[in-house]
Amino acid sequence: MKFTFNRCIFIFGIALFMFLDVTSNSALAMKSYFYDTNGRLVQESALTGETIRYSYDQNGSLISKSSGESFFQYLSAFSSEQGQSNWYYQIWNGTRYEDMTWDAVESRWKGKKDWDIISKEWMHPDGNDVALKWVAPQTGSIRITGKVAKHPINLQGDGVRVKIMKNNTQVWPASGWQNISGNDSVGVTPTVNVNVTIGDTLYFIVNQNGNNGYDATTWNPVITYIEKFSSAFSSQQGRNNWYYQTWSGMRYEDMAWDAAESRWQGGKTWNIISKEWMHPDGDVALKWVAPQTGSIRITGKVAKHPINLQGDGVRVKIMKNSAQVWPASGWQSINGDDSVGVAPSINVNVTIGDSLYFIVNQNGNNGYDGTAWNPAIIYIEKFSSAFSTEQGRNNWYYQIWNGTRYEDMTWNAVESRWRGKKDWDIISKEWMHPDGNDAALKWVAPQTGSIRITGKVAKHPINLQGDGVRVKIMKNNTQVWPASGWQSISGDDAVGVTPTVNVNVTIGDSLYFIVNQNGNNGYDGTTWNPAINYIN
């Protein structure tokens, strides 16, 4: 062989993690709900690990309800066991995929040839392709991301070729292979949305290209279940939290399922909702009911359907219960020939049982009003939506650093905010203020996984004076942002900075978002709204 590869690699972990955002599609929901292919609830899991399982007889009647462990461990995916956390480590032998064998000495998976290897940090083909296989634990719509590139210490050779398969169908790239040059440490990051049925298999495949010299490749697939109407469409009202309705002039009413046409039909001829399009004869509405309390992000393009690009267009809006959330007021107009449309992106706080309505109005008349709208709803963990009068609720704590340890603040019911030992040790929903002691928001990880931390920190608009503040983020006793020291925020800085940090956490780990007074505590009101998303 004309290559070498140091088996004693030391790199900072480029690990494989997967968080299964289940039917409720909550990144950090209070509970997760799992359904079988008939839409029956089979598991209800709390983030504490408490789980209730439901069993049914052949007629669909509930026969038992029992407590047990969750189907999904939410652990880091890489393992010495095939199938743990739904991941398998395989080679393609020219005819079929075969499981590799665990090498306990090297702490990695080995195929039949010397360099058929999958470790936690890298993959290496040797004639045979190597493949990470992931098996879908439930039906739904998933987003696949995660950079693939040559390993930094193997930037030579003729490169590798990569692709993603779902069962026997290629999903990325569109055809053939994606080439990764021998010296390419930047690589590519696919972003693919795919519908999966429980048991479907994804393969992340690395091929050696010409020869296997210097072919170590890093690939960190991220798989997220998303709440998307098109993947949840059903012939049953309420299944997967979606309802199909019309506006009667006084209230929303459920449509009736038309089995012959495989779509929902309202009281008028053209009140229709199908999987691909909606058509108003008056108003039609998709209703989604929140399965748990939290903060959600709503996206999804709405446009005229390509075969209905005529007429006077339609008007659309989104309501939460009786309050409009998009656009700010009135209606968003979609012209009759507009197949591009608009893509709202909105963050909304919801309480379990709240209803979102995605409404299409016929505008002037109902001619050629077929409209495509595929709402996507994802739960996010955001401090401002989780703020509470109770320590630990929604995983957040309000604390000061006393010079030795973090201490809980006390709730001030009169001022509706948290207070420390000194006059200006304060955390409110909108701002934080240190007073000698550092003020700290503490978040405790409810499960193991990989998280992304974002959220702008800046001086409060009515406190744009003084010598500024200093901020940082700690995980337990380790600093994660900035790399060292403090991030300074000038006294007049209302723009601030927005950290973007990916961190691996184990259940029970603590993140601290810390504000220090810098020189003195004058005008130190600081806004910080951390957002934490489990990303895989």
ChimeraX attribute file (.defattr): number of C-alpha atoms within 10 A of each C-alpha:
attribute: neighborCount
match mode: 1-to-1
recipient: residues
	/A:1	5
	/A:2	7
	/A:3	11
	/A:4	9
	/A:5	13
	/A:6	8
	/A:7	7
	/A:8	7
	/A:9	9
	/A:10	8
	/A:11	9
	/A:12	7
	/A:13	9
	/A:14	12
	/A:15	19
	/A:16	23
	/A:17	25
	/A:18	26
	/A:19	25
	/A:20	27
	/A:21	25
	/A:22	24
	/A:23	21
	/A:24	23
	/A:25	24
	/A:26	29
	/A:27	27
	/A:28	25
	/A:29	24
	/A:30	18
	/A:31	18
	/A:32	22
	/A:33	22
	/A:34	21
	/A:35	19
	/A:36	12
	/A:37	10
	/A:38	9
	/A:39	13
	/A:40	17
	/A:41	16
	/A:42	16
	/A:43	21
	/A:44	17
	/A:45	22
	/A:46	15
	/A:47	17
	/A:48	11
	/A:49	17
	/A:50	13
	/A:51	19
	/A:52	17
	/A:53	18
	/A:54	17
	/A:55	15
	/A:56	14
	/A:57	9
	/A:58	6
	/A:59	6
	/A:60	10
	/A:61	10
	/A:62	14
	/A:63	9
	/A:64	10
	/A:65	13
	/A:66	10
	/A:67	13
	/A:68	13
	/A:69	12
	/A:70	17
	/A:71	14
	/A:72	15
	/A:73	16
	/A:74	22
	/A:75	19
	/A:76	20
	/A:77	22
	/A:78	23
	/A:79	20
	/A:80	17
	/A:81	13
	/A:82	18
	/A:83	15
	/A:84	16
	/A:85	23
	/A:86	18
	/A:87	23
	/A:88	22
	/A:89	30
	/A:90	28
	/A:91	28
	/A:92	19
	/A:93	14
	/A:94	9
	/A:95	6
	/A:96	8
	/A:97	17
	/A:98	16
	/A:99	16
	/A:100	21
	/A:101	17
	/A:102	20
	/A:103	14
	/A:104	9
	/A:105	6
	/A:106	11
	/A:107	13
	/A:108	21
	/A:109	23
	/A:110	23
	/A:111	25
	/A:112	14
	/A:113	12
	/A:114	10
	/A:115	20
	/A:116	22
	/A:117	27
	/A:118	27
	/A:119	21
	/A:120	18
	/A:121	21
	/A:122	21
	/A:123	26
	/A:124	28
	/A:125	30
	/A:126	22
	/A:127	19
	/A:128	22
	/A:129	24
	/A:130	31
	/A:131	30
	/A:132	19
	/A:133	25
	/A:134	24
	/A:135	20
	/A:136	20
	/A:137	19
	/A:138	19
	/A:139	21
	/A:140	24
	/A:141	24
	/A:142	23
	/A:143	16
	/A:144	20
	/A:145	19
	/A:146	16
	/A:147	15
	/A:148	24
	/A:149	26
	/A:150	26
	/A:151	24
	/A:152	15
	/A:153	15
	/A:154	21
	/A:155	19
	/A:156	18
	/A:157	18
	/A:158	19
	/A:159	26
	/A:160	28
	/A:161	20
	/A:162	24
	/A:163	21
	/A:164	24
	/A:165	16
	/A:166	19
	/A:167	15
	/A:168	9
	/A:169	9
	/A:170	16
	/A:171	17
	/A:172	19
	/A:173	14
	/A:174	10
	/A:175	9
	/A:176	11
	/A:177	18
	/A:178	19
	/A:179	18
	/A:180	23
	/A:181	20
	/A:182	21
	/A:183	19
	/A:184	20
	/A:185	18
	/A:186	14
	/A:187	19
	/A:188	16
	/A:189	15
	/A:190	17
	/A:191	13
	/A:192	14
	/A:193	16
	/A:194	14
	/A:195	17
	/A:196	21
	/A:197	14
	/A:198	13
	/A:199	14
	/A:200	15
	/A:201	18
	/A:202	23
	/A:203	24
	/A:204	20
	/A:205	22
	/A:206	31
	/A:207	25
	/A:208	23
	/A:209	22
	/A:210	12
	/A:211	15
	/A:212	23
	/A:213	24
	/A:214	25
	/A:215	32
	/A:216	29
	/A:217	31
	/A:218	26
	/A:219	27
	/A:220	22
	/A:221	21
	/A:222	19
	/A:223	22
	/A:224	23
	/A:225	28
	/A:226	25
	/A:227	25
	/A:228	23
	/A:229	23
	/A:230	18
	/A:231	19
	/A:232	17
	/A:233	21
	/A:234	21
	/A:235	17
	/A:236	15
	/A:237	18
	/A:238	16
	/A:239	16
	/A:240	25
	/A:241	19
	/A:242	22
	/A:243	23
	/A:244	31
	/A:245	27
	/A:246	27
	/A:247	19
	/A:248	13
	/A:249	9
	/A:250	6
	/A:251	8
	/A:252	16
	/A:253	17
	/A:254	19
	/A:255	21
	/A:256	17
	/A:257	20
	/A:258	14
	/A:259	10
	/A:260	6
	/A:261	9
	/A:262	13
	/A:263	21
	/A:264	24
	/A:265	24
	/A:266	23
	/A:267	14
	/A:268	11
	/A:269	10
	/A:270	18
	/A:271	23
	/A:272	27
	/A:273	27
	/A:274	20
	/A:275	18
	/A:276	15
	/A:277	19
	/A:278	26
	/A:279	28
	/A:280	30
	/A:281	22
	/A:282	19
	/A:283	24
	/A:284	30
	/A:285	30
	/A:286	23
	/A:287	25
	/A:288	23
	/A:289	20
	/A:290	20
	/A:291	23
	/A:292	20
	/A:293	21
	/A:294	23
	/A:295	25
	/A:296	23
	/A:297	15
	/A:298	19
	/A:299	18
	/A:300	16
	/A:301	15
	/A:302	23
	/A:303	26
	/A:304	27
	/A:305	24
	/A:306	14
	/A:307	12
	/A:308	17
	/A:309	19
	/A:310	17
	/A:311	16
	/A:312	19
	/A:313	26
	/A:314	29
	/A:315	21
	/A:316	24
	/A:317	21
	/A:318	23
	/A:319	17
	/A:320	19
	/A:321	15
	/A:322	9
	/A:323	9
	/A:324	16
	/A:325	17
	/A:326	18
	/A:327	14
	/A:328	10
	/A:329	9
	/A:330	11
	/A:331	18
	/A:332	18
	/A:333	19
	/A:334	23
	/A:335	20
	/A:336	21
	/A:337	19
	/A:338	20
	/A:339	18
	/A:340	14
	/A:341	19
	/A:342	16
	/A:343	15
	/A:344	17
	/A:345	13
	/A:346	13
	/A:347	18
	/A:348	14
	/A:349	17
	/A:350	21
	/A:351	13
	/A:352	12
	/A:353	14
	/A:354	15
	/A:355	21
	/A:356	22
	/A:357	24
	/A:358	22
	/A:359	22
	/A:360	31
	/A:361	24
	/A:362	23
	/A:363	22
	/A:364	12
	/A:365	15
	/A:366	20
	/A:367	19
	/A:368	21
	/A:369	31
	/A:370	28
	/A:371	31
	/A:372	23
	/A:373	26
	/A:374	21
	/A:375	19
	/A:376	19
	/A:377	23
	/A:378	21
	/A:379	28
	/A:380	23
	/A:381	22
	/A:382	23
	/A:383	22
	/A:384	17
	/A:385	20
	/A:386	16
	/A:387	21
	/A:388	20
	/A:389	16
	/A:390	13
	/A:391	18
	/A:392	14
	/A:393	12
	/A:394	22
	/A:395	19
	/A:396	21
	/A:397	23
	/A:398	30
	/A:399	28
	/A:400	28
	/A:401	19
	/A:402	14
	/A:403	9
	/A:404	6
	/A:405	8
	/A:406	17
	/A:407	16
	/A:408	17
	/A:409	21
	/A:410	17
	/A:411	20
	/A:412	14
	/A:413	9
	/A:414	6
	/A:415	9
	/A:416	13
	/A:417	21
	/A:418	24
	/A:419	23
	/A:420	25
	/A:421	14
	/A:422	12
	/A:423	10
	/A:424	19
	/A:425	22
	/A:426	27
	/A:427	27
	/A:428	20
	/A:429	17
	/A:430	15
	/A:431	19
	/A:432	26
	/A:433	28
	/A:434	30
	/A:435	22
	/A:436	19
	/A:437	22
	/A:438	25
	/A:439	31
	/A:440	30
	/A:441	23
	/A:442	25
	/A:443	23
	/A:444	20
	/A:445	21
	/A:446	22
	/A:447	20
	/A:448	20
	/A:449	24
	/A:450	23
	/A:451	21
	/A:452	16
	/A:453	20
	/A:454	18
	/A:455	16
	/A:456	15
	/A:457	23
	/A:458	26
	/A:459	26
	/A:460	24
	/A:461	14
	/A:462	11
	/A:463	17
	/A:464	19
	/A:465	17
	/A:466	16
	/A:467	19
	/A:468	26
	/A:469	28
	/A:470	20
	/A:471	24
	/A:472	21
	/A:473	24
	/A:474	16
	/A:475	19
	/A:476	15
	/A:477	9
	/A:478	9
	/A:479	16
	/A:480	17
	/A:481	19
	/A:482	14
	/A:483	10
	/A:484	9
	/A:485	11
	/A:486	18
	/A:487	18
	/A:488	19
	/A:489	23
	/A:490	20
	/A:491	21
	/A:492	19
	/A:493	20
	/A:494	18
	/A:495	14
	/A:496	19
	/A:497	16
	/A:498	15
	/A:499	17
	/A:500	13
	/A:501	14
	/A:502	16
	/A:503	13
	/A:504	16
	/A:505	22
	/A:506	16
	/A:507	15
	/A:508	14
	/A:509	15
	/A:510	21
	/A:511	23
	/A:512	24
	/A:513	22
	/A:514	22
	/A:515	32
	/A:516	25
	/A:517	23
	/A:518	22
	/A:519	12
	/A:520	15
	/A:521	20
	/A:522	19
	/A:523	21
	/A:524	30
	/A:525	27
	/A:526	31
	/A:527	23
	/A:528	25
	/A:529	21
	/A:530	19
	/A:531	19
	/A:532	21
	/A:533	19
	/A:534	28
	/A:535	19
	/A:536	27
